[in-house]
Amino acid sequence: MNKNYRYNPEDFRGMLGLTDDLGVFYRLHEAYCENKTRRNWFALEKQWEDLFFTIKHRELEGYLNHTTAADLRGYMEELLYD
């Protein structure tokens, strides 16, 4: 990752899928910022859907509290639609 993000994927180590999904989202976000093609947008948008549900599942399982999960989703949406 080239940018400094509010949430470090490594902070979520041990939460099934969250570290990986977050890292992939950041890489795809950076690729889209560098080259705003439809292909990059759709890849980023698809990853956002996967990440959204990963966050939701970890929240429902109790690994993430509601406040952190909501802030994390909001932050990812800011990046997506920035």
C-alpha positions in Angstrom: 0.0 0.0 0.0 1.3 3.4 -0.9 -1.1 5.6 1.1 -1.6 6.0 4.8 -5.1 4.8 5.7 -7.1 5.2 8.8 -7.4 1.4 9.3 -4.4 -0.8 9.0 -5.4 -4.3 7.7 -2.9 -5.9 10.2 -4.9 -4.4 13.1 -7.6 -6.9 12.2 -5.4 -10.0 12.1 -7.4 -13.0 13.4 -10.7 -11.8 12.2 -11.6 -14.2 9.4 -11.1 -12.6 6.0 -11.0 -9.0 7.2 -7.3 -8.4 6.9 -7.1 -9.8 3.4 -10.3 -8.1 2.1 -9.2 -4.8 3.5 -5.7 -5.1 1.9 -7.2 -6.0 -1.4 -9.6 -3.1 -1.2 -6.8 -0.7 -0.6 -4.7 -2.1 -3.5 -7.7 -1.8 -5.9 -8.4 1.7 -4.6 -4.9 2.8 -5.4 -5.0 1.1 -8.8 -8.3 3.0 -9.5 -6.8 6.3 -8.4 -3.9 5.8 -10.7 -6.0 4.7 -13.7 -9.7 5.5 -13.6 -10.9 2.9 -16.0 -14.2 1.1 -15.9 -12.5 -2.1 -15.3 -10.7 -0.8 -12.3 -13.9 0.8 -11.0 -15.9 -2.5 -11.3 -13.1 -4.4 -9.6 -13.0 -1.9 -6.7 -16.8 -1.9 -6.4 -17.0 -5.7 -6.3 -14.3 -5.8 -3.6 -16.3 -3.2 -1.6 -19.3 -5.5 -1.7 -17.2 -8.4 -0.4 -15.6 -6.2 2.2 -19.0 -4.8 3.3 -20.3 -8.3 4.1 -17.1 -9.4 5.7 -17.3 -6.4 8.1 -21.0 -7.2 8.7 -20.3 -10.8 9.5 -17.5 -9.9 11.9 -19.8 -7.4 13.6 -22.6 -10.0 13.9 -20.1 -12.5 15.3 -19.0 -10.0 17.9 -15.4 -9.5 16.7 -16.1 -5.9 15.8 -18.3 -3.6 17.9 -21.1 -1.7 16.2 -19.3 1.7 16.4 -16.1 0.4 14.8 -17.9 -1.5 12.1 -20.1 1.5 11.2 -17.0 3.8 11.1 -15.1 1.3 9.0 -17.9 0.9 6.5 -18.3 4.7 6.4 -14.6 5.2 5.8 -14.5 2.6 3.0 -17.5 4.3 1.3 -15.7 7.7 1.5 -12.7 6.1 -0.3 -15.0 4.5 -2.8 -16.9 7.6 -3.7 -14.2 10.2 -3.3 
